Amino acid sequence: MDHAQKPGDGVPAYTRWLNRRAARVFAAAAVATGLGPNAVTLASACSSAAGLLLLVALPAGWGTGLAAAALLALGYVMDSADGQVARTTGTGSPAGEWLDHVVDAVRTPALHLAVFLGFQRSFEIESVLRYLPLAFALLAVGHFTSQILAEQLSRSHAARTAAAGSENAEHAGAQKGVLWSFMILPVDTGVMCWVFVLWGSPALFLACYAILFAFGLIFAGISARRKYMHLKGLGK
């Protein structure tokens, strides 16, 4: 299963050392039982949907938050495992990649919309912060789209010009070490999953959620500028 692992450079710490290792175990079990990557993707979507449903349907509380966090984290594990299953079994396909991206594209804003509905249902927030989840949803969608488009446009340019070396050079220059993985921990999807253990305390949850938004906004801005400059360079 080692050959199915993605490089760890530039990846946030939780994803790099916890989520991907847990996904490795899940992927091995999926391969052993004959589950394909698409089935794992759909299981990931169901786990995440169940976690979000708890946040929307039940009053805020410590038990609800812990259960939701566990389901969201499990969904994230399986989101990493589907790719490992595809690479291990050689069953990866454009259709499977499309399905994975569509699920992520829905799940990303759905999480923050669930937080918004949870705020309206259970949290007594009188300030403008009650609308923070809507801003977070826009930020998450914009960053996700930026990443996907930059990747596809780079691939398209490389295919047209047969200059894959320029793309590889950009990736090589972006390699980061262990310190970077911890520095960007606040933008790790796994951290976002587990912040819901604070769902029983509106003040604690809101404070941590706002901090994650601030880090996400800064990181997305830096990432977008880097991608824009890279793509701008390809056009020369």
C-alpha positions in Angstrom: 0.0 0.0 0.0 3.1 2.3 0.3 3.0 3.0 -3.4 -0.5 4.4 -3.1 0.6 7.2 -0.8 0.8 10.8 -2.0 3.8 12.9 -1.2 3.7 14.6 2.2 5.5 17.8 1.4 3.3 20.9 2.0 0.5 18.8 3.5 -1.0 19.9 6.9 0.1 17.8 9.9 -3.2 16.1 10.7 -3.7 15.0 7.1 -0.1 14.0 6.6 0.5 11.9 9.7 -3.0 10.9 11.0 -5.6 10.9 8.3 -3.5 9.3 5.6 -2.3 6.6 7.9 -5.8 5.8 9.0 -6.9 5.9 5.4 -4.2 3.3 4.6 -5.7 0.9 7.0 -9.2 1.5 5.7 -8.0 1.2 2.1 -6.4 -2.2 2.8 -9.6 -3.4 4.3 -11.6 -2.1 1.3 -9.3 -3.9 -1.1 -9.5 -7.1 0.9 -13.3 -7.0 0.9 -13.5 -6.1 -2.8 -14.8 -2.5 -2.3 -13.9 -0.3 -5.2 -12.9 3.4 -5.0 -16.3 4.7 -6.0 -18.0 2.7 -3.2 -15.5 4.2 -0.7 -16.2 7.7 -2.1 -20.0 7.2 -1.5 -19.4 5.7 1.9 -17.4 8.9 2.7 -20.2 11.1 1.5 -22.7 9.2 3.7 -20.6 9.4 6.8 -20.1 13.2 6.3 -23.8 13.7 5.6 -24.8 11.9 8.8 -22.5 14.1 10.8 -23.9 17.3 9.3 -27.4 16.0 9.8 -26.7 15.7 13.5 -25.6 19.3 13.7 -28.8 20.5 11.9 -31.4 18.2 13.5 -30.3 18.1 17.1 -29.8 20.8 19.7 -26.2 21.8 20.2 -24.5 19.8 22.9 -21.3 17.9 23.8 -22.6 14.5 22.8 -24.0 15.8 19.5 -20.7 17.6 18.7 -18.6 14.5 19.5 -20.7 12.3 17.4 -20.7 14.7 14.5 -16.9 15.2 14.7 -16.3 11.5 14.7 -18.6 11.0 11.6 -17.0 13.9 9.8 -13.5 12.6 10.6 -14.5 9.2 9.4 -15.8 10.7 6.2 -12.4 12.5 5.8 -10.5 9.2 6.3 -12.5 7.5 3.6 -12.1 10.6 1.3 -8.4 9.8 1.4 -8.8 6.1 1.2 -10.7 6.1 -2.1 -7.7 7.4 -4.0 -5.4 4.8 -2.3 -7.8 2.0 -3.3 -7.8 3.3 -6.9 -4.0 3.5 -7.1 -3.5 0.1 -5.4 -6.0 -1.8 -7.6 -5.4 0.2 -10.8 -9.1 1.0 -11.0 -8.7 4.8 -11.1 -10.7 6.5 -13.9 -11.8 10.0 -15.0 -15.3 9.1 -13.8 -14.1 8.2 -10.4 -12.0 11.3 -10.1 -15.1 13.3 -11.2 -17.2 11.7 -8.5 -14.6 12.4 -5.8 -14.4 16.1 -6.8 -18.2 16.4 -7.0 -18.6 15.0 -3.5 -15.9 17.3 -2.1 -17.5 20.3 -3.9 -20.8 19.6 -2.2 -19.4 18.6 1.2 -17.2 21.7 1.5 -19.9 24.3 1.6 -22.4 22.0 3.2 -20.4 21.8 6.4 -20.5 25.6 6.9 -24.2 25.8 5.9 -24.8 23.2 8.6 -22.9 25.4 11.1 -25.1 28.3 10.0 -28.3 26.4 10.6 -27.0 25.2 13.9 -26.2 28.7 14.9 -29.8 29.7 14.2 -31.2 26.8 16.0 -29.1 26.6 19.2 -26.7 29.5 19.5 -27.8 32.9 20.7 -25.4 35.1 18.7 -26.5 38.6 18.3 -23.5 40.0 16.5 -22.6 39.8 12.8 -20.6 36.7 13.7 -23.8 34.7 13.3 -23.3 35.0 9.5 -19.6 33.9 9.7 -20.5 30.4 8.4 -21.8 31.9 5.2 -18.6 33.8 4.6 -16.6 30.6 5.5 -18.7 28.7 2.9 -17.8 31.2 0.2 -14.2 31.1 1.2 -14.1 27.3 1.1 -15.8 27.1 -2.3 -13.5 29.7 -3.8 -10.3 28.1 -2.5 -11.5 24.6 -3.6 -12.3 26.0 -7.1 -8.9 27.7 -7.2 -7.1 24.5 -6.5 -9.0 22.4 -9.0 -8.8 24.9 -11.8 -5.1 25.6 -11.3 -4.3 21.9 -11.4 -6.4 21.3 -14.5 -5.1 24.4 -16.3 -1.5 23.4 -15.6 -2.1 19.9 -16.9 -3.8 21.3 -20.0 -0.9 23.6 -20.7 1.6 20.8 -20.2 -0.3 18.6 -22.6 -0.4 21.3 -25.3 3.2 22.3 -25.0 4.8 19.0 -24.0 6.5 21.0 -21.3 5.7 19.0 -18.2 9.1 20.0 -16.8 7.9 23.5 -16.0 5.0 22.1 -14.0 7.3 19.7 -12.1 9.7 22.6 -11.4 6.8 24.5 -9.8 5.9 21.6 -7.6 9.5 21.0 -6.6 9.9 24.6 -5.6 6.8 24.4 -3.5 8.1 21.5 -1.3 7.8 22.2 2.4 9.1 20.5 5.5 7.8 19.3 8.8 7.6 22.8 10.3 5.3 24.0 7.4 3.0 21.1 8.0 2.4 22.3 11.6 2.2 26.0 10.6 -0.7 25.3 8.3 -2.5 23.0 10.7 -5.4 25.5 11.2 -6.4 25.0 7.5 -6.3 21.2 7.8 -9.7 19.6 7.0 -9.1 17.2 9.9 -8.9 20.1 12.4 -12.2 21.4 11.0 -13.8 18.0 11.6 -12.7 17.8 15.2 -13.5 21.4 16.2 -17.1 20.2 16.6 -16.1 18.6 19.9 -16.6 22.1 21.2 -20.2 22.2 19.9 -21.5 22.1 23.4 -20.0 25.5 24.2 -21.1 28.3 21.9 -18.4 30.7 23.1 -15.5 28.2 22.6 -16.8 26.9 19.3 -17.3 30.3 17.9 -13.8 31.5 19.0 -12.1 28.5 17.4 -14.3 28.6 14.3 -13.4 32.3 13.8 -9.7 31.6 14.2 -9.9 28.9 11.6 -11.7 31.3 9.3 -8.9 33.9 9.7 -6.2 31.4 9.0 -8.1 30.1 6.0 -8.6 33.5 4.6 -4.9 34.3 4.8 -3.8 30.9 3.4 -6.3 31.1 0.6 -5.0 34.5 -0.4 -1.4 33.4 -0.4 -2.3 30.2 -2.3 -4.4 32.1 -4.9 -1.6 34.6 -5.6 1.0 31.8 -6.0 -1.3 29.9 -8.4 -2.1 33.1 -10.4 1.6 33.9 -10.8 2.4 30.4 -11.9 -0.4 30.3 -14.4 0.5 33.8 -15.6 4.1 32.5 -16.2 2.8 29.6 -18.3 1.3 32.1 -20.7 4.6 33.7 -21.6 
